[in-house]
């Protein structure tokens, strides 16, 4: 079998509990999936094989396009694209091959024996059908004898099990009345309703905040225990895999290139691709001086190389003929520990050695040494009306940003973190007046953004540029990437000849080939498009770069390339960065200082080491405790207490401390008096109990 087979036991050497323990509940054997395209036949899955045991969690990881999701969709008969050319191999559910079942029998199996949790829960739910009715439908379609009353009782029980509050009342609500995390809970309730033998979770936490992610991961553990199912966790997040998986399969080029126990994969990888993924990963516990990106791009499925698919990017191949000419077959290690499809598996573990660097160990620069700030925000406010009635008059106001102050000196990076809806992106847009401020003052290079006229605002926007989250949506698809980058120069009246020269220089600075300047954005990968967006932002030679989730949509290897590029550009030009992200590990890697936002206000700020190593606000502590650690060693002893509840409505924020409704150490004073942002232990914290947060939190948890 060309892809190799996942076999073996759980990480402690014992077979995982659950029905089917010791025997696979799902087995893929030599699965091949091909599509017909104008460029020829694309083999998206190329002989993939793995087993899933009952009661265990199998993590499937790899970059976008490696075949993780397509393999599962094909195995379950859910691929319905017109250009699907061939699906071959076997997908064994116990003794039954799903690929050979007629459509009616396959439909009876799906949902009853195999259930799937999709990435985008809001899109997966029917928007015009009540949530309770959708779950009840999943029950009754497989049990015709189930009465309406019995189905409702079971649905309420399931909603309560997955942590949906007031389950009986929310039975009658629609998906749009649920948050993203709550919609994912509904999907999990629907998936476990019939106690399936196999539970497939396809990127179940990718679009969620870190606090909601922790809740969902805990919930998936409960679902596995409740059903005894074998779980397939498809993800690109290595932290999620380390926290949840018993065994891991690493995909590349449409096949499994390494499998093994989760501890062995993370500590002793036997394939260079696995080691490279781990080396490119930012860490929450420390910042590397420089990440180790994987050079090049994943292979084009229509043009796979004849030898090892990873050879063009492999640091240990070094042009060896066996790597470029002979495709390696999956084989177990000498000690029987894991399976690797590599000609030189014993050399892979050495690649985990990271380059040393200062990271966040450098002492933070004081404000006097840094000089005047490039960005100075004082009591900024942005409020939006909630209109109602026939005349659409404002009946309430959304407090998106409510009295935020911050400073970013030249050559420094301020990381802005917080959950969705806390006001991070609105604040970033306020800086360029893409959103009109309703109060406060914002200075860019000493110029007042709020008071600027059209001409002066145009000048301010030349010195402060923004890089958006989705590079494809922010680039004009009808212009070449060269013309996209040259657009700011054209608006400034720069001649055509000078524009071409400067675009070539910018392409070189961001690591793009100048001969590709005439290509369209659709011809580039996500990481390359983000480089184009950065090049366009640099065209005006700004002193301030605002980065709104610039790497959240990128694979870990491409993410490392972009983060290293940003670090290099800052060293060269002393630009100031305002870096907005919900990824706390990325912020630790790039930032000098961190500001934590909650419900429109900054609740904690300071040097990155102070905020991460000695957080004094309960919200910061809860966020850090929710982040999955990409290290399976000792995970059973790690105490993770996910942050409960949802963010209150910004239309009617709580009195006093806005975090008190979710705070584990809240007291009476928290509801009566709003805590000021004050200096505590080298940072600023808005908490009445900042000096004793750690001790109080331990007492509550104990």
C-alpha positions in Angstrom: 0.0 0.0 0.0 1.6 3.2 -1.2 0.1 5.4 1.5 0.9 3.3 4.6 -1.5 2.2 7.2 -2.2 3.6 10.6 -2.0 0.7 13.0 -1.2 0.2 16.7 -2.4 1.3 20.1 -3.0 4.5 22.0 -0.2 6.6 23.4 0.0 4.6 26.7 0.3 1.3 24.9 -3.2 0.2 25.7 -6.0 -0.2 23.2 -8.5 2.7 23.5 -11.8 1.8 25.2 -15.0 1.7 23.3 -16.9 -0.6 21.1 -14.7 -2.0 18.4 -11.6 -1.6 20.6 -8.7 -3.5 19.1 -10.4 -3.7 15.8 -10.8 -0.8 13.3 -14.2 0.7 13.1 -13.1 2.6 9.9 -10.4 1.6 7.5 -9.3 3.4 4.3 -7.3 1.2 1.9 -5.4 2.5 -1.1 -8.0 5.3 -1.6 -7.5 7.2 -4.9 -9.6 10.2 -5.8 -9.2 11.8 -9.3 -10.7 14.9 -10.9 -10.8 16.0 -14.5 -9.6 19.5 -15.0 -8.5 21.6 -18.1 -4.9 21.0 -17.0 -5.5 17.3 -17.1 -6.3 14.6 -14.5 -5.6 15.7 -10.9 -5.0 12.9 -8.4 -6.1 14.7 -5.2 -5.8 11.5 -3.1 -3.0 9.0 -4.0 -3.3 5.7 -2.3 -4.3 6.9 1.2 -4.7 4.2 3.9 -5.4 4.4 7.6 -7.3 2.7 10.4 -9.4 4.2 13.2 -10.1 2.2 16.4 -13.2 2.4 18.5 -12.9 4.9 21.4 -9.7 6.6 20.1 -9.0 9.9 18.4 -6.9 9.9 15.2 -5.5 13.3 14.1 -5.1 13.9 10.4 -2.8 16.9 9.7 -1.2 18.5 6.7 -1.2 21.6 4.6 -4.1 22.8 2.5 -4.5 20.6 -0.6 -2.9 17.5 0.9 -6.0 15.4 0.6 -7.2 15.5 4.3 -10.8 16.4 3.7 -11.3 15.1 0.2 -10.3 11.6 1.3 -13.1 11.5 3.9 -15.7 13.1 1.7 -15.0 10.6 -1.0 -15.1 7.7 1.4 -18.5 8.8 2.6 -19.9 9.4 -0.9 -20.3 13.1 -0.3 -18.3 14.3 -3.3 -20.8 15.5 -5.8 -18.7 17.7 -8.1 -19.3 17.2 -11.9 -15.6 16.8 -12.6 -15.1 13.9 -10.2 -13.5 11.2 -12.4 -12.7 8.3 -10.1 -12.9 7.1 -6.6 -11.2 3.7 -6.0 -9.9 1.6 -3.2 -11.9 0.7 -0.1 -13.6 2.5 2.8 -14.4 -0.3 5.3 -16.9 0.5 8.0 -16.5 -2.7 10.0 -17.1 -5.4 7.3 -18.9 -3.1 4.9 -17.2 -1.2 2.0 -18.9 2.1 1.8 -17.7 2.7 -1.7 -19.7 -0.3 -3.0 -23.0 0.4 -1.3 -26.0 1.5 -3.3 -27.2 5.1 -2.6 -30.2 4.1 -0.3 -28.1 1.9 1.9 -25.3 4.5 2.1 -27.9 7.1 3.2 -29.0 4.7 6.0 -25.4 4.3 7.2 -24.6 8.0 7.2 -25.7 9.7 10.4 -26.4 6.3 12.1 -23.0 4.6 11.9 -20.9 7.5 10.6 -21.4 11.1 11.5 -19.6 14.2 10.4 -19.0 17.6 12.1 -18.3 20.2 9.4 -16.0 23.3 9.7 -18.6 26.0 9.1 -21.5 25.0 11.4 -23.6 28.1 10.5 -23.5 27.1 6.8 -24.1 23.5 7.6 -27.4 24.2 9.5 -30.6 24.9 7.7 -31.3 28.7 8.3 -35.1 28.3 7.9 -35.6 25.3 10.2 -35.6 25.4 14.0 -32.5 24.0 15.6 -34.4 21.4 17.6 -36.3 20.2 14.6 -33.0 19.6 12.7 -31.6 17.4 15.4 -34.9 15.6 15.8 -34.9 14.9 12.0 -31.5 13.3 12.4 -33.0 11.0 15.0 -36.3 10.1 13.3 -34.9 9.5 9.9 -33.1 6.5 11.4 -35.8 5.5 13.9 -39.3 5.7 12.3 -40.9 4.4 15.5 -39.7 7.4 17.5 -42.5 9.7 18.6 -42.4 13.4 18.3 -42.5 13.8 22.1 -39.7 11.2 22.6 -37.6 12.9 19.9 -38.0 16.3 21.5 -37.0 14.9 24.9 -33.9 13.3 23.4 -32.9 16.5 21.6 -33.3 18.5 24.8 -31.1 15.9 26.5 -28.5 16.2 23.8 -28.5 20.0 23.8 -28.0 19.9 27.6 -25.2 17.4 27.2 -23.3 19.6 24.8 -23.7 22.7 27.0 -26.4 24.7 25.3 -28.0 26.7 28.1 -31.8 26.7 28.5 -32.0 23.7 26.1 -35.8 23.4 26.3 -36.3 27.1 25.2 -33.6 27.1 22.6 -35.1 24.0 20.9 -37.4 26.4 19.1 -34.8 28.9 18.0 -33.2 29.3 14.6 -29.5 29.1 13.8 -29.1 32.8 13.4 -30.0 33.2 17.0 -26.9 31.1 18.1 -23.3 32.2 18.2 -20.7 30.4 16.1 -19.6 28.3 19.1 -23.2 27.4 20.0 -23.9 26.4 16.3 -20.9 24.1 16.6 -22.4 22.6 19.7 -25.6 22.0 17.8 -23.7 20.2 15.1 -22.0 18.0 17.7 -25.3 17.2 19.3 -26.7 16.2 15.9 -23.6 14.1 15.1 -23.8 12.1 18.4 -27.6 11.8 18.4 -27.6 8.2 17.0 -24.4 7.1 18.9 -22.4 6.5 15.7 -19.4 4.2 15.5 -17.3 6.8 13.7 -17.3 10.5 14.3 -15.4 12.7 11.8 -14.6 16.3 12.7 -13.4 18.3 9.8 -11.6 21.4 11.1 -14.2 21.8 13.9 -12.5 24.7 15.6 -10.7 26.6 12.8 -13.1 29.6 12.7 -13.6 29.8 16.5 -12.0 32.0 19.1 -9.5 30.3 21.4 -11.9 30.3 24.3 -14.7 28.7 22.3 -12.2 26.3 20.7 -11.2 25.0 24.2 -14.9 24.4 25.0 -15.5 22.5 21.7 -12.4 20.3 22.2 -13.6 19.4 25.7 -17.0 18.7 24.2 -15.6 16.4 21.6 -14.0 14.4 24.4 -17.4 14.1 26.0 -18.9 13.0 22.7 -16.3 10.3 22.3 -16.9 9.0 25.8 -20.7 9.2 25.3 -20.7 7.2 22.1 -17.6 5.1 22.3 -16.9 6.2 18.7 -13.6 6.3 16.9 -12.9 10.0 16.1 -11.1 11.3 13.0 -9.9 14.8 13.8 -9.0 16.6 10.6 -7.1 19.8 11.2 -4.0 21.9 10.3 -3.7 23.0 14.0 -0.9 21.0 15.6 -1.8 22.3 19.0 -5.3 20.7 18.7 -3.8 17.4 17.6 -1.4 17.4 20.5 -4.2 18.1 23.0 -6.8 15.6 21.6 -5.2 12.8 19.5 -4.1 9.4 20.5 -2.4 8.7 17.1 -1.5 11.0 14.2 -1.4 10.7 10.4 0.5 13.3 8.4 -0.6 13.9 4.9 1.4 15.3 2.0 0.8 15.1 -1.8 -2.4 13.1 -1.4 -1.0 10.3 0.8 0.0 9.5 4.3 3.7 10.1 4.8 4.0 9.3 8.5 1.8 7.8 11.2 2.4 7.0 14.8 1.6 7.6 18.4 1.1 11.3 19.2 4.0 11.6 21.5 6.4 9.9 19.1 5.2 12.2 16.2 5.9 15.3 18.2 9.1 14.3 19.9 10.7 11.8 17.4 9.3 12.5 13.9 10.5 10.1 11.3 9.6 12.1 8.2 11.2 15.5 7.3 7.9 17.0 6.5 6.5 16.3 10.0 9.7 17.8 11.5 9.4 20.8 9.2 5.8 21.4 10.3 6.8 21.3 13.9 9.7 23.7 13.3 7.5 26.2 11.6 5.1 26.4 14.5 5.0 29.5 16.8 5.0 28.6 20.4 3.0 30.1 23.2 5.5 29.4 25.9 8.4 31.1 24.2 9.3 33.1 21.0 11.9 31.7 18.7 14.4 34.2 17.3 13.3 33.1 13.9 10.8 30.5 12.7 11.9 27.7 10.3 9.6 27.9 7.3 9.3 25.2 4.7 10.7 26.5 1.5 8.7 26.3 -1.7 5.1 25.3 -2.2 3.2 22.0 -1.8 3.2 20.0 -5.1 0.6 20.5 -7.8 -1.6 17.3 -7.8 -1.6 17.4 -11.6 2.2 17.4 -11.7 3.5 15.2 -8.9 7.3 14.5 -9.1 8.3 11.0 -10.0 10.2 10.4 -6.7 9.3 11.6 -3.2 6.7 14.4 -3.5 8.5 16.3 -0.7 12.0 16.1 -2.2 11.9 19.6 -3.8 11.4 21.1 -0.4 13.2 18.6 1.8 16.3 19.7 3.8 17.7 16.2 3.9 17.2 15.2 0.3 20.0 17.4 -1.0 19.6 16.2 -4.5 20.0 12.5 -3.6 19.0 10.5 -6.7 16.9 8.0 -4.6 14.7 10.8 -3.4 14.1 12.3 -6.8 13.7 9.1 -8.7 12.2 6.5 -6.4 8.9 7.0 -4.5 9.4 5.9 -0.8 6.9 3.3 0.5 5.6 3.4 4.0 7.6 1.2 6.4 7.7 0.8 10.2 10.7 1.9 12.2 13.3 -0.6 13.5 11.6 -0.5 17.0 8.1 -0.8 15.5 7.4 2.8 16.6 5.4 4.5 13.8 5.4 4.3 10.0 7.2 6.6 7.7 7.3 7.0 3.9 10.9 8.4 3.7 14.2 6.9 2.4 16.1 8.5 5.4 13.7 8.5 8.4 16.4 8.5 11.0 17.6 11.9 9.9 14.3 13.6 10.3 14.3 14.2 14.1 17.4 16.3 13.9 15.5 18.9 12.0 13.5 19.8 15.1 16.6 21.8 16.4 15.5 25.4 16.2 17.7 28.4 15.5 18.5 30.3 18.7 17.5 34.0 18.9 16.6 36.7 21.2 12.9 36.4 20.7 11.1 38.0 23.6 14.1 37.8 25.9 15.3 41.3 24.9 14.5 44.0 27.3 11.6 46.2 26.2 12.6 49.6 25.0 11.3 52.4 27.2 9.2 55.2 25.7 11.9 57.9 26.1 14.4 55.8 24.1 11.8 55.0 21.5 11.0 58.7 20.9 7.6 60.0 19.7 5.1 57.4 18.8 4.2 56.8 15.2 0.6 55.9 16.4 -0.9 57.6 19.4 -4.5 56.7 20.2 -6.2 58.5 23.1 -9.7 57.6 24.4 -10.8 56.4 20.9 -14.5 55.6 20.6 -16.6 54.1 17.8 -20.3 53.6 18.4 -22.9 52.4 15.8 -26.6 53.0 16.0 -29.2 50.1 16.3 -32.1 51.4 14.3 -35.7 50.3 14.7 -39.2 51.4 14.0 -40.8 52.7 10.8 -38.5 55.7 10.6 -35.4 53.7 11.5 -34.4 55.9 14.3 -31.5 54.9 16.7 -33.0 53.0 19.6 -29.6 51.8 21.0 -25.9 52.0 20.4 -23.3 49.4 19.8 -20.2 50.3 21.9 -17.6 48.7 19.5 -14.6 50.7 20.8 -15.2 52.5 24.1 -12.3 54.7 25.3 -9.2 52.9 24.0 -5.7 54.5 24.4 -2.4 53.0 23.0 0.9 54.1 21.6 3.2 52.4 19.0 6.8 53.8 18.6 8.8 53.4 15.4 10.4 49.9 15.0 8.1 48.3 17.5 5.1 45.9 17.3 2.0 46.2 19.3 -0.1 43.0 19.3 -3.9 43.4 19.8 -5.7 40.3 21.0 -9.1 39.3 22.1 -12.2 37.3 21.2 -14.4 38.0 18.1 -16.6 41.1 18.7 -14.2 42.7 21.2 -13.5 45.6 18.8 -10.0 44.7 17.5 -10.7 45.2 13.8 -12.9 48.3 14.4 -10.0 49.9 16.3 -7.6 49.0 13.4 -10.0 50.6 10.9 -10.4 53.7 13.1 -6.7 54.4 12.6 -7.2 54.9 8.9 -10.6 56.4 9.4 -12.2 53.6 7.4 -14.7 53.8 10.3 -15.6 57.3 11.5 -14.7 57.8 15.1 -17.3 59.1 17.5 -14.9 60.4 20.1 -11.2 60.5 21.2 -8.2 61.4 19.2 -6.0 59.4 16.9 -2.6 60.8 15.8 -0.4 59.2 13.0 3.0 60.8 12.9 1.5 63.7 14.9 -1.4 64.3 12.5 -4.9 64.1 13.8 -6.8 61.5 11.7 -10.2 62.6 12.9 -9.8 66.3 12.0 -8.0 65.7 8.7 -9.6 66.9 5.5 -9.7 64.8 2.3 -6.2 65.9 1.1 -4.5 65.5 4.5 -6.3 62.1 5.1 -4.9 60.9 1.8 -1.4 61.9 3.0 -2.0 60.1 6.3 -3.1 56.9 4.5 0.2 57.0 2.5 2.2 56.9 5.8 -0.1 54.3 7.4 -1.1 51.2 5.3 -3.2 48.2 6.1 -2.8 44.5 5.2 -6.2 42.7 5.4 -7.0 39.1 6.5 -8.1 37.8 3.1 -5.5 38.7 0.5 -7.6 37.5 -2.4 -10.5 39.7 -1.5 -8.3 42.7 -1.0 -6.6 42.4 -4.4 -8.3 43.4 -7.7 -8.7 40.1 -9.5 -8.8 41.8 -12.9 -5.4 43.5 -12.5 -2.1 41.7 -12.6 -0.3 41.5 -9.2 2.2 44.0 -10.6 -0.5 46.5 -11.3 -2.1 45.8 -7.9 1.2 46.7 -6.2 1.7 49.7 -8.5 -1.8 51.2 -7.8 -0.7 53.4 -4.9 2.2 54.7 -7.0 -0.1 55.5 -9.9 -2.4 57.5 -7.6 0.6 59.5 -6.4 1.5 60.4 -10.0 4.6 58.2 -10.3 5.7 57.7 -13.9 5.2 54.3 -15.6 8.9 53.5 -15.9 9.5 54.4 -12.2 6.5 52.3 -11.2 7.9 49.2 -13.0 11.3 49.7 -11.3 9.8 50.2 -7.8 7.4 47.2 -8.3 10.4 45.0 -9.2 12.2 46.2 -6.0 9.1 45.5 -3.9 8.7 42.0 -5.3 12.4 41.3 -4.5 11.9 42.6 -0.9 8.9 40.4 -0.2 10.4 37.3 -1.8 8.5 37.2 -5.1 9.9 36.6 -8.5 9.8 39.8 -10.7 8.9 37.9 -13.8 5.6 36.9 -12.2 4.5 40.5 -12.0 2.2 40.1 -15.0 0.3 37.2 -13.5 -3.2 37.5 -12.0 -3.9 37.0 -8.3 -5.7 33.7 -9.0 -2.5 32.2 -10.2 -0.8 32.5 -6.8 -1.1 30.6 -3.6 -2.5 32.2 -0.4 0.9 32.9 1.0 2.1 34.4 -2.2 -1.0 36.6 -2.4 -0.4 37.8 1.1 3.2 38.8 0.0 1.6 40.7 -2.8 -0.7 42.5 -0.4 2.3 43.4 1.8 4.3 44.6 -1.2 1.3 46.9 -2.1 1.2 48.2 1.4 5.0 49.0 1.3 4.7 50.9 -2.0 3.9 54.1 -0.2 6.9 53.6 2.2 4.7 53.8 5.3 5.9 54.4 8.8 3.0 52.4 10.2 1.7 49.0 9.0 -1.7 47.8 10.3 -2.0 44.0 10.0 -5.5 42.6 10.5 -5.2 38.8 11.0 -2.6 38.6 8.2 -1.7 34.9 8.7 -4.9 33.4 10.1 -6.0 31.9 6.8 -2.5 30.5 6.0 -1.0 27.1 6.6 1.6 26.9 9.4 4.5 26.7 6.9 3.4 29.7 4.8 2.6 31.5 8.1 6.2 31.1 9.2 7.4 32.6 5.9 5.1 35.7 6.2 6.1 36.3 9.9 9.8 36.1 9.1 9.3 38.5 6.2 7.5 41.0 8.4 10.3 40.8 11.0 12.9 41.4 8.2 11.0 44.4 6.8 10.7 45.9 10.3 14.5 45.6 10.9 15.2 47.2 7.5 12.9 50.1 7.7 12.0 50.6 11.4 8.3 50.5 10.6 5.8 50.4 13.5 3.3 47.5 13.4 -0.2 47.3 14.9 -0.7 43.5 14.6 -4.3 42.3 15.2 -4.8 38.6 15.8 -6.7 36.1 17.9 -3.7 33.7 17.7 -1.8 34.2 21.0 1.2 32.2 19.8 1.6 34.3 16.7 1.4 37.5 18.8 4.1 36.2 21.2 6.3 35.5 18.2 6.0 39.0 16.6 5.1 41.5 19.3 7.1 43.7 21.6 4.0 44.8 23.6 0.5 43.3 23.9 -2.9 44.9 24.5 -5.8 42.6 25.4 -9.3 43.9 24.5 -12.6 42.8 25.9 -15.9 44.3 24.9 -14.5 47.5 23.4 -11.9 48.3 26.1 -8.3 47.3 26.9 -8.2 45.3 30.1 -4.5 44.5 30.1 -1.4 45.7 28.3 2.4 45.7 28.7 5.6 44.0 27.4 5.0 40.6 25.9 6.8 38.7 28.6 4.9 40.5 31.4 1.5 39.8 29.8 2.2 36.1 28.9 4.3 35.1 31.9 2.6 37.1 34.6 -0.9 37.9 33.5 -2.8 39.9 36.1 -6.3 40.1 34.6 -8.6 37.0 34.8 -9.5 37.4 31.1 -5.9 37.2 30.0 -5.3 34.2 32.2 -8.4 32.5 30.8 -7.3 33.2 27.2 -3.8 31.8 27.8 -5.2 28.8 29.6 -7.5 28.0 26.6 -4.7 27.8 24.0 -3.9 24.1 23.1 -0.2 23.4 23.6 1.6 21.7 20.7 3.3 19.2 23.1 1.5 16.0 24.1 4.0 15.2 26.9 2.3 15.8 30.2 -1.0 16.8 28.7 -2.9 14.6 31.2 -1.4 16.7 34.0 -2.1 20.1 32.4 -5.0 21.9 33.9 -7.0 23.7 31.3 -10.1 25.6 32.4 -11.9 26.9 29.3 -13.5 30.3 29.6 -17.2 29.8 29.9 -20.1 31.7 28.5 -20.4 34.1 25.6 -19.2 37.8 25.3 -22.1 40.0 26.5 -23.8 42.3 24.0 -21.9 45.5 23.2 -25.3 47.2 23.0 -25.8 46.7 26.8 -22.5 46.0 28.4 -22.5 44.9 32.1 -22.1 47.6 34.8 -18.8 48.0 36.5 -16.2 45.5 35.2 -17.4 44.3 31.8 -15.8 40.9 32.4 -17.5 40.2 35.7 -20.3 38.1 34.2 -17.7 35.5 33.1 -15.0 36.1 35.8 -14.3 33.3 38.3 -13.1 35.8 41.0 -15.8 38.5 40.6 -17.0 40.1 43.8 -19.6 42.8 44.7 -17.3 45.7 43.9 -16.9 44.4 40.3 -20.6 45.2 39.6 -20.5 48.6 41.3 -17.3 50.2 40.1 -15.4 50.0 36.9 -11.7 49.2 37.5 -9.3 51.7 36.0 -6.4 50.6 33.8 -3.5 51.0 36.3 0.2 50.1 36.6 0.7 46.6 38.1 4.0 44.7 38.1 5.4 46.4 35.0 2.2 46.3 33.0 -1.3 47.9 33.0 -4.3 45.9 34.2 -7.9 46.9 34.7 -8.9 44.6 37.6 -9.8 45.4 41.2 -7.8 42.3 42.3 -4.8 42.6 40.0 -2.3 42.1 42.8 -3.8 38.8 43.9 -5.4 37.4 40.7 -3.2 34.3 40.6 -3.9 33.3 44.2 -7.6 34.0 44.0 -7.9 32.0 40.7 -6.1 29.0 42.4 -8.4 29.1 45.3 -11.5 29.1 43.0 -10.1 26.3 40.9 -9.0 24.3 43.9 
